[in-house]
Amino acid sequence: MDNTYQIKQIETDLEIEQCWEVAFLLRPHLDKNKWLPMISEMMKNEKYIMAGIREQDKFVAFAGYRIMTSLHTGNMIYIDDLCTLESHRGKGFASQLLKYIEAAALAANMDALVLDTNFDNNTAQKVYLKNGFELVAIHLASDLKK
């Protein structure tokens, strides 16, 4: 049995809106009314790209990433977001999306793929390690809205 689902680059407003349920699972602090304008702005000004796996009228998994350059890593794709609906986990969607992004990075002659994950997100960490990622840094942040 073929467990490969078609990955679609997300480009239209309707497709962006169809990712809301998955995005909210990953980012529950987001406001649904600001979702489309925020993503549209990121796509326009920050080289943010979305790809996802759809079943019927909604996306059940998606990844959001951007093309960047840093002194530390060189030319890279930074994966901002990667999530699968809980009802669709265990089907390999995250691994398929990671392979899709890796192929895009290789085609663009990037130096690296980079992402961050929460310390306690062990399930995601296992997926990343299984897909060739290594633990190489600690990401620190300061919440300026406190």
Contacts in CASP RR format, 6 or more apart in sequence:
PFRMAT RR
TARGET T0000
AUTHOR 0000-0000-0000
METHOD contacts of the structure
MODEL  1
MDNTYQIKQIETDLEIEQCWEVAFLLRPHLDKNKWLPMISEMMKNEKYIM
AGIREQDKFVAFAGYRIMTSLHTGNMIYIDDLCTLESHRGKGFASQLLKY
IEAAALAANMDALVLDTNFDNNTAQKVYLKNGFELVAIHLASDLKK
3 91 0 8 1.000
3 92 0 8 1.000
4 96 0 8 1.000
5 53 0 8 1.000
5 91 0 8 1.000
5 93 0 8 1.000
5 96 0 8 1.000
6 53 0 8 1.000
6 54 0 8 1.000
7 51 0 8 1.000
7 52 0 8 1.000
7 53 0 8 1.000
7 96 0 8 1.000
7 97 0 8 1.000
7 100 0 8 1.000
8 15 0 8 1.000
8 51 0 8 1.000
8 52 0 8 1.000
8 53 0 8 1.000
8 54 0 8 1.000
9 49 0 8 1.000
9 50 0 8 1.000
9 51 0 8 1.000
9 52 0 8 1.000
10 16 0 8 1.000
10 19 0 8 1.000
10 50 0 8 1.000
10 51 0 8 1.000
10 52 0 8 1.000
10 59 0 8 1.000
10 62 0 8 1.000
11 50 0 8 1.000
13 36 0 8 1.000
13 40 0 8 1.000
15 50 0 8 1.000
15 59 0 8 1.000
16 35 0 8 1.000
16 36 0 8 1.000
16 39 0 8 1.000
16 40 0 8 1.000
16 50 0 8 1.000
17 35 0 8 1.000
17 36 0 8 1.000
18 54 0 8 1.000
18 57 0 8 1.000
18 58 0 8 1.000
18 59 0 8 1.000
19 50 0 8 1.000
19 52 0 8 1.000
19 58 0 8 1.000
19 59 0 8 1.000
19 62 0 8 1.000
20 32 0 8 1.000
20 35 0 8 1.000
21 58 0 8 1.000
21 59 0 8 1.000
21 85 0 8 1.000
22 59 0 8 1.000
22 60 0 8 1.000
22 61 0 8 1.000
22 62 0 8 1.000
22 83 0 8 1.000
22 84 0 8 1.000
22 85 0 8 1.000
23 30 0 8 1.000
23 35 0 8 1.000
23 62 0 8 1.000
23 81 0 8 1.000
23 83 0 8 1.000
24 30 0 8 1.000
24 32 0 8 1.000
25 83 0 8 1.000
25 85 0 8 1.000
25 86 0 8 1.000
26 81 0 8 1.000
26 82 0 8 1.000
26 83 0 8 1.000
27 81 0 8 1.000
30 38 0 8 1.000
39 48 0 8 1.000
39 50 0 8 1.000
42 48 0 8 1.000
42 66 0 8 1.000
43 49 0 8 1.000
43 50 0 8 1.000
46 66 0 8 1.000
47 66 0 8 1.000
47 67 0 8 1.000
47 68 0 8 1.000
48 64 0 8 1.000
48 65 0 8 1.000
48 66 0 8 1.000
48 80 0 8 1.000
49 64 0 8 1.000
49 65 0 8 1.000
49 66 0 8 1.000
49 67 0 8 1.000
49 104 0 8 1.000
50 62 0 8 1.000
50 63 0 8 1.000
50 64 0 8 1.000
51 62 0 8 1.000
51 63 0 8 1.000
51 64 0 8 1.000
51 97 0 8 1.000
51 100 0 8 1.000
51 101 0 8 1.000
52 59 0 8 1.000
52 61 0 8 1.000
52 62 0 8 1.000
52 63 0 8 1.000
52 97 0 8 1.000
53 59 0 8 1.000
53 60 0 8 1.000
53 61 0 8 1.000
53 62 0 8 1.000
53 93 0 8 1.000
53 96 0 8 1.000
53 97 0 8 1.000
54 60 0 8 1.000
55 88 0 8 1.000
60 84 0 8 1.000
60 85 0 8 1.000
60 87 0 8 1.000
60 88 0 8 1.000
60 93 0 8 1.000
61 83 0 8 1.000
61 84 0 8 1.000
61 85 0 8 1.000
61 88 0 8 1.000
61 93 0 8 1.000
61 94 0 8 1.000
61 97 0 8 1.000
62 81 0 8 1.000
62 82 0 8 1.000
62 83 0 8 1.000
62 97 0 8 1.000
63 79 0 8 1.000
63 81 0 8 1.000
63 82 0 8 1.000
63 97 0 8 1.000
63 98 0 8 1.000
63 100 0 8 1.000
63 101 0 8 1.000
64 79 0 8 1.000
64 80 0 8 1.000
64 81 0 8 1.000
64 82 0 8 1.000
65 77 0 8 1.000
65 78 0 8 1.000
65 79 0 8 1.000
65 80 0 8 1.000
65 81 0 8 1.000
65 101 0 8 1.000
66 77 0 8 1.000
66 78 0 8 1.000
66 80 0 8 1.000
67 75 0 8 1.000
67 76 0 8 1.000
67 77 0 8 1.000
67 108 0 8 1.000
67 110 0 8 1.000
68 75 0 8 1.000
68 76 0 8 1.000
68 77 0 8 1.000
68 78 0 8 1.000
69 75 0 8 1.000
69 76 0 8 1.000
70 76 0 8 1.000
73 111 0 8 1.000
73 112 0 8 1.000
73 114 0 8 1.000
74 111 0 8 1.000
74 112 0 8 1.000
75 108 0 8 1.000
75 109 0 8 1.000
75 110 0 8 1.000
75 111 0 8 1.000
75 112 0 8 1.000
76 105 0 8 1.000
76 110 0 8 1.000
76 111 0 8 1.000
76 112 0 8 1.000
76 113 0 8 1.000
76 114 0 8 1.000
77 101 0 8 1.000
77 104 0 8 1.000
77 105 0 8 1.000
77 108 0 8 1.000
77 110 0 8 1.000
77 112 0 8 1.000
77 113 0 8 1.000
77 114 0 8 1.000
78 114 0 8 1.000
78 115 0 8 1.000
79 98 0 8 1.000
79 101 0 8 1.000
79 113 0 8 1.000
79 114 0 8 1.000
79 115 0 8 1.000
80 115 0 8 1.000
82 94 0 8 1.000
82 97 0 8 1.000
82 98 0 8 1.000
82 115 0 8 1.000
82 124 0 8 1.000
84 90 0 8 1.000
84 91 0 8 1.000
84 93 0 8 1.000
84 94 0 8 1.000
94 124 0 8 1.000
94 127 0 8 1.000
95 127 0 8 1.000
95 130 0 8 1.000
95 131 0 8 1.000
98 113 0 8 1.000
98 127 0 8 1.000
98 128 0 8 1.000
98 131 0 8 1.000
99 131 0 8 1.000
101 113 0 8 1.000
102 113 0 8 1.000
102 131 0 8 1.000
105 112 0 8 1.000
105 113 0 8 1.000
113 133 0 8 1.000
115 128 0 8 1.000
115 133 0 8 1.000
116 139 0 8 1.000
117 124 0 8 1.000
117 125 0 8 1.000
117 128 0 8 1.000
118 124 0 8 1.000
129 135 0 8 1.000
END
